[in-house]
Amino acid sequence: MEIRFEKREVLKEKPTGALGFGKYETDYMFVMDYDDGKWHDARIVPYGPIEFDPASMVLHYAQETFEGMKAYKAKDGRVLLFRPEMNARRFINSNKRLSMPIIEEKDFIQAVEELVRVEKDWIPTGEGESLYIRPYMFATEKAIGVHPANSYKFIVICSPVGAYYPEGVNPVKIYVEDEYVRATVGGTGFTKCGGNYAGSLAAQVKAEELGYTQVLWLDGVHRKYVEEVGSMNVMFEVDNTIITAPTDGTVLPGVTRDSILHILRDWGYKVEEKHFAIDDLMKAGHDGSLQEAWGTGTAAVISPIGELYFKGDIVTINDFKTGELTQKIYDTLTGIQWGDLEDKYGWTYEVKVD
């Protein structure tokens, strides 16, 4: 894929101090257009506003998908991506489900790699910091009428980030939602599309009003089985067994999730991907068999869960402390991602920079 580069006359001043998450944008963005059945005009241009018609179909029928990934600066100066092929494949599956054109795996990775190479000086080097990468696609066809659009934009933007949660790698409090649902079989729960997140906001507001950081969703049919947290997959250690919801159509197949399950199995842990009832989870919390719990995702990496709230019942996990296994997983995975530990799985992808 040939990528045109448009140089910015004046570069931005890079932020100093605490970065937060998603507060700053880098100098450039990747853009590519889709019309007449093909992608064209791949380019890296100065970051800035996008102009499109008020009747663009994304604004009316929500054809939009996205991904989340990171670039890391290793101590030896290497720039690393983490399993970018998995993001590319998930992006393909999301786009297929929303009747949007696909971007081939190699082109997706090239777009990300080229932008990261241009923005290499934006990759922060502080503890736990990285360059967050947001590839996304949306419908641009000017039309009022329900049908798949004929034109799209694919864009990649970047942001230097610190910890996703202000708590850092410390336990968070989770509210279990029993009124709204996030996904049902046959829907879009396995995709990364904006509509999934828009539909979750009402529950998020409820959780925050009660003092909780995130929402744990139950299945949409029985309102019984634990599925995932709003921005994370979720895992529980119960009687030395790791339990997590299966990715059978309603749960996002997380890259971090897959990596952690692989590591845990290598360590000899029994792992069960199964439907786990919330009543059984709360019971395990009260009788002490729930040893640790954590959320997993690209943005947060690992978030220990210290408290669950379900219909007025509250369970505290591991005395609201980060568990030994949770910390070990975090240290191992981030060690691989930042190039501090041997990558025996071949997960890291080096971006060659000058």
C-alpha positions as CSV (number, residue, x, y, z in Angstrom):
1,M,0.0,0.0,0.0
2,E,1.4,3.4,-1.0
3,I,1.0,6.0,1.7
4,R,1.4,9.7,0.9
5,F,2.9,12.0,3.6
6,E,1.9,15.6,4.1
7,K,4.3,17.4,6.4
8,R,3.0,19.7,9.2
9,E,4.6,23.1,9.2
10,V,4.7,23.6,13.0
11,L,4.8,20.6,15.3
12,K,2.8,20.6,18.6
13,E,4.4,21.1,22.0
14,K,4.5,17.7,23.7
15,P,2.8,17.4,27.1
16,T,4.6,17.2,30.3
17,G,3.6,15.8,33.7
18,A,0.7,13.4,34.2
19,L,-0.7,12.4,30.8
20,G,-4.1,10.9,31.9
21,F,-5.8,9.0,29.2
22,G,-6.9,10.3,25.8
23,K,-6.3,14.0,26.6
24,Y,-3.7,14.7,23.9
25,E,-3.4,14.0,20.2
26,T,-0.2,13.7,18.2
27,D,0.8,15.7,15.2
28,Y,-0.4,13.4,12.5
29,M,-3.2,11.0,11.6
30,F,-3.6,8.3,8.9
31,V,-6.6,8.6,6.6
32,M,-7.9,6.4,3.8
33,D,-11.1,6.6,1.8
34,Y,-13.4,4.0,0.4
35,D,-15.6,4.6,-2.7
36,D,-16.7,2.6,-5.7
37,G,-15.8,-0.7,-4.0
38,K,-12.2,0.1,-3.3
39,W,-9.8,1.8,-0.8
40,H,-7.8,4.7,-2.1
41,D,-5.6,7.7,-1.2
42,A,-3.9,6.4,1.8
43,R,-2.2,9.3,3.5
44,I,-0.6,10.6,6.7
45,V,-1.7,14.2,7.2
46,P,-1.6,16.8,10.0
47,Y,-4.1,16.0,12.8
48,G,-7.2,18.1,12.4
49,P,-10.9,18.4,12.0
50,I,-12.7,16.1,9.5
51,E,-15.3,17.7,7.2
52,F,-18.2,15.6,6.1
53,D,-21.8,16.1,5.1
54,P,-24.6,16.5,7.7
55,A,-26.4,13.6,6.0
56,S,-23.4,11.3,6.3
57,M,-24.9,7.9,7.2
58,V,-22.8,7.4,10.3
59,L,-24.7,10.2,12.0
60,H,-28.0,8.6,11.3
61,Y,-27.4,4.8,11.2
62,A,-24.2,4.4,13.3
63,Q,-22.1,2.4,10.9
64,E,-18.9,2.8,12.9
65,T,-16.2,0.5,14.3
66,F,-12.9,0.9,16.1
67,E,-9.9,-0.7,17.7
68,G,-7.6,0.1,20.6
69,M,-3.9,-0.8,20.7
70,K,-0.6,0.6,22.0
71,A,3.0,1.3,21.0
72,Y,5.6,0.9,23.7
73,K,9.2,2.3,24.0
74,A,11.5,-0.4,25.3
75,K,14.5,0.5,27.5
76,D,16.8,-0.4,24.6
77,G,15.1,2.1,22.3
78,R,13.0,-0.4,20.3
79,V,9.4,0.6,19.5
80,L,7.0,-2.3,20.0
81,L,3.4,-3.1,19.1
82,F,1.6,-6.0,20.8
83,R,-0.1,-8.6,18.7
84,P,-1.4,-6.1,16.1
85,E,-2.6,-9.0,13.9
86,M,-5.3,-9.8,16.5
87,N,-6.6,-6.2,16.3
88,A,-6.6,-6.4,12.5
89,R,-8.6,-9.6,12.5
90,R,-11.1,-8.4,15.1
91,F,-11.5,-5.2,13.0
92,I,-12.3,-7.3,10.0
93,N,-14.9,-9.3,12.0
94,S,-16.5,-6.1,13.4
95,N,-16.7,-4.6,9.9
96,K,-18.3,-7.7,8.5
97,R,-21.0,-7.7,11.1
98,L,-21.8,-4.0,10.4
99,S,-21.8,-4.5,6.6
100,M,-18.8,-2.4,6.2
101,P,-15.8,-2.9,3.9
102,I,-12.8,-4.8,5.4
103,I,-9.2,-3.7,5.5
104,E,-6.8,-6.5,4.9
105,E,-4.6,-7.5,7.8
106,K,-1.4,-6.4,6.2
107,D,-2.8,-3.0,5.2
108,F,-4.2,-2.4,8.7
109,I,-0.8,-3.2,10.3
110,Q,1.1,-1.1,7.7
111,A,-1.2,1.9,8.4
112,V,-0.6,1.6,12.2
113,E,3.1,1.0,11.7
114,E,3.7,3.9,9.4
115,L,1.9,6.3,11.7
116,V,3.8,5.1,14.8
117,R,7.1,5.5,12.9
118,V,6.2,9.1,12.1
119,E,5.1,9.7,15.7
120,K,7.9,7.8,17.4
121,D,8.9,10.9,19.4
122,W,5.4,11.0,21.0
123,I,5.8,7.6,22.6
124,P,6.2,8.5,26.4
125,T,8.8,6.6,28.5
126,G,7.5,7.1,32.0
127,E,6.4,4.2,34.2
128,G,3.3,2.6,32.7
129,E,3.1,5.1,29.8
130,S,2.6,4.3,26.2
131,L,1.2,5.6,22.9
132,Y,-2.5,4.7,22.6
133,I,-3.5,4.0,19.0
134,R,-7.1,4.3,17.8
135,P,-7.9,2.9,14.4
136,Y,-11.6,3.5,13.4
137,M,-13.9,3.5,10.4
138,F,-17.2,5.2,9.7
139,A,-19.8,5.6,6.9
140,T,-19.5,8.9,5.0
141,E,-22.1,8.4,2.2
142,K,-24.6,11.3,2.0
143,A,-27.9,9.6,2.2
144,I,-31.0,9.3,4.4
145,G,-32.2,5.7,4.1
146,V,-31.4,2.5,5.9
147,H,-28.9,0.5,3.9
148,P,-25.1,-0.1,4.0
149,A,-23.2,3.0,3.0
150,N,-21.2,3.1,-0.2
151,S,-18.4,5.3,1.1
152,Y,-16.3,5.2,4.3
153,K,-13.2,6.7,6.0
154,F,-10.6,4.7,7.8
155,I,-8.6,6.8,10.2
156,V,-5.9,6.1,12.8
157,I,-5.1,8.6,15.5
158,C,-2.7,8.4,18.5
159,S,-2.5,9.8,22.0
160,P,0.3,9.5,24.6
161,V,-1.3,8.1,27.8
162,G,-0.7,7.1,31.3
163,A,-2.9,4.9,33.4
164,Y,-6.5,4.4,32.2
165,Y,-7.9,4.4,35.7
166,P,-6.8,7.1,38.2
167,E,-6.6,4.4,40.8
168,G,-3.7,2.8,38.7
169,V,-3.0,-0.8,39.4
170,N,-5.1,-0.7,42.5
171,P,-8.5,-2.3,43.2
172,V,-11.6,-0.8,41.6
173,K,-15.2,-1.0,42.7
174,I,-17.6,-2.6,40.3
175,Y,-21.4,-2.2,40.1
176,V,-23.3,-5.2,38.7
177,E,-26.1,-4.0,36.4
178,D,-29.4,-5.8,36.7
179,E,-31.7,-3.5,34.7
180,Y,-30.1,-2.8,31.4
181,V,-28.4,-5.3,29.0
182,R,-25.4,-4.8,26.9
183,A,-25.6,-7.6,24.3
184,T,-27.6,-10.7,23.2
185,V,-26.7,-13.6,21.0
186,G,-27.0,-12.6,17.3
187,G,-26.3,-9.0,18.1
188,T,-23.1,-6.9,18.0
189,G,-21.6,-7.8,21.5
190,F,-18.5,-9.4,19.9
191,T,-17.7,-6.3,17.9
192,K,-16.0,-3.0,18.8
193,C,-18.6,-0.6,17.6
194,G,-19.6,2.8,19.1
195,G,-23.3,1.7,19.5
196,N,-22.3,-0.9,22.1
197,Y,-20.7,1.8,24.2
198,A,-23.4,4.3,23.8
199,G,-25.9,1.8,25.1
200,S,-23.8,1.2,28.2
201,L,-23.7,4.8,29.4
202,A,-26.9,4.8,31.3
203,A,-25.7,2.0,33.5
204,Q,-22.3,3.7,33.9
205,V,-24.0,6.9,35.2
206,K,-25.9,4.8,37.7
207,A,-22.7,3.1,38.9
208,E,-20.8,6.4,39.3
209,E,-23.6,7.9,41.3
210,L,-23.2,5.0,43.7
211,G,-19.4,5.5,43.9
212,Y,-18.4,2.6,41.5
213,T,-15.9,2.9,38.7
214,Q,-17.3,0.4,36.2
215,V,-20.3,-1.8,35.3
216,L,-20.3,-5.5,35.3
217,W,-22.8,-6.7,32.7
218,L,-25.0,-9.8,32.9
219,D,-26.3,-11.8,29.9
220,G,-29.2,-10.3,28.0
221,V,-31.5,-13.3,28.1
222,H,-31.5,-14.7,31.7
223,R,-30.0,-11.6,33.4
224,K,-28.1,-14.2,35.3
225,Y,-24.6,-14.9,33.9
226,V,-21.6,-12.7,34.3
227,E,-20.3,-11.4,30.9
228,E,-17.9,-8.5,30.9
229,V,-17.1,-5.1,32.4
230,G,-17.9,-2.0,30.2
231,S,-14.3,-1.5,29.0
232,M,-12.8,-4.8,30.0
233,N,-13.1,-8.6,30.0
234,V,-13.3,-10.0,33.5
235,M,-11.8,-13.0,35.3
236,F,-12.3,-14.6,38.7
237,E,-10.1,-16.9,40.7
238,V,-12.5,-19.3,42.6
239,D,-11.0,-22.2,44.5
240,N,-7.8,-21.9,42.4
241,T,-9.7,-22.1,39.1
242,I,-9.8,-19.1,36.7
243,I,-13.3,-18.5,35.4
244,T,-14.1,-16.1,32.6
245,A,-17.1,-15.8,30.2
246,P,-16.8,-17.5,26.8
247,T,-16.5,-15.4,23.7
248,D,-19.6,-17.0,22.0
249,G,-21.1,-13.9,20.5
250,T,-21.9,-11.5,23.3
251,V,-18.4,-10.9,24.8
252,L,-15.6,-9.0,23.1
253,P,-12.7,-11.3,22.2
254,G,-10.1,-9.2,23.9
255,V,-6.4,-9.3,22.9
256,T,-5.4,-8.9,26.5
257,R,-7.9,-11.6,27.6
258,D,-6.5,-14.1,25.1
259,S,-2.9,-13.3,26.2
260,I,-3.6,-13.7,29.9
261,L,-5.5,-17.0,29.4
262,H,-2.5,-18.3,27.4
263,I,-0.1,-17.3,30.2
264,L,-2.2,-18.7,33.0
265,R,-2.5,-22.1,31.2
266,D,1.3,-22.1,30.7
267,W,1.6,-21.5,34.5
268,G,-0.5,-24.6,35.1
269,Y,-3.7,-22.9,36.2
270,K,-7.0,-24.6,35.5
271,V,-9.0,-22.2,33.3
272,E,-12.7,-22.4,32.6
273,E,-14.4,-20.3,29.9
274,K,-18.0,-20.8,31.0
275,H,-21.2,-19.1,31.9
276,F,-20.9,-18.2,35.6
277,A,-24.0,-17.1,37.5
278,I,-23.8,-13.9,39.5
279,D,-25.5,-15.6,42.4
280,D,-22.7,-18.1,42.5
281,L,-20.1,-15.4,42.2
282,M,-21.6,-13.4,45.1
283,K,-21.8,-16.6,47.2
284,A,-18.1,-17.3,46.5
285,G,-17.4,-13.8,47.6
286,H,-19.1,-14.3,50.9
287,D,-17.8,-17.8,51.7
288,G,-14.2,-16.9,50.9
289,S,-13.7,-19.1,47.8
290,L,-13.5,-16.0,45.6
291,Q,-9.8,-15.4,45.9
292,E,-9.1,-12.7,43.3
293,A,-10.8,-10.9,40.5
294,W,-9.5,-8.6,37.7
295,G,-10.5,-6.9,34.5
296,T,-8.4,-7.1,31.4
297,G,-8.1,-4.7,28.4
298,T,-5.7,-2.8,26.2
299,A,-6.4,0.5,27.9
300,A,-6.2,-0.6,31.5
301,V,-4.1,-3.8,31.0
302,I,-5.1,-5.2,34.4
303,S,-7.5,-3.7,36.9
304,P,-7.8,-5.6,40.2
305,I,-11.4,-5.7,41.4
306,G,-11.8,-5.1,45.1
307,E,-15.6,-4.8,45.5
308,L,-18.8,-6.0,43.8
309,Y,-22.2,-4.5,44.4
310,F,-25.3,-6.4,43.3
311,K,-28.8,-5.5,44.3
312,G,-27.6,-4.0,47.6
313,D,-25.4,-6.9,48.4
314,I,-21.7,-6.0,48.7
315,V,-18.7,-8.4,48.4
316,T,-15.1,-7.3,49.2
317,I,-12.5,-9.3,47.4
318,N,-9.0,-10.0,48.9
319,D,-9.5,-7.4,51.6
320,F,-9.6,-4.8,48.8
321,K,-6.0,-5.4,48.0
322,T,-4.3,-6.3,44.7
323,G,-3.8,-10.1,44.8
324,E,-0.5,-11.9,44.2
325,L,-1.7,-13.5,41.0
326,T,-3.2,-10.3,39.7
327,Q,0.1,-8.5,40.2
328,K,2.1,-11.4,38.7
329,I,-0.1,-11.3,35.6
330,Y,0.3,-7.6,35.3
331,D,4.1,-7.7,35.8
332,T,4.4,-10.5,33.2
333,L,2.2,-9.1,30.5
334,T,3.5,-5.5,30.8
335,G,7.1,-6.9,31.0
336,I,6.5,-8.5,27.6
337,Q,4.8,-5.5,26.1
338,W,7.5,-3.1,27.2
339,G,10.3,-5.5,26.1
340,D,11.6,-6.0,29.7
341,L,10.8,-9.8,29.7
342,E,11.6,-12.5,27.1
343,D,8.7,-12.7,24.6
344,K,8.6,-16.5,24.2
345,Y,5.2,-16.3,22.5
346,G,6.3,-14.0,19.7
347,W,3.7,-11.5,20.5
348,T,5.7,-8.3,20.2
349,Y,6.0,-6.6,16.8
350,E,9.0,-4.2,16.3
351,V,8.4,-1.0,14.4
352,K,11.7,-0.1,12.7
353,V,12.6,3.5,13.4
354,D,15.6,5.6,12.6
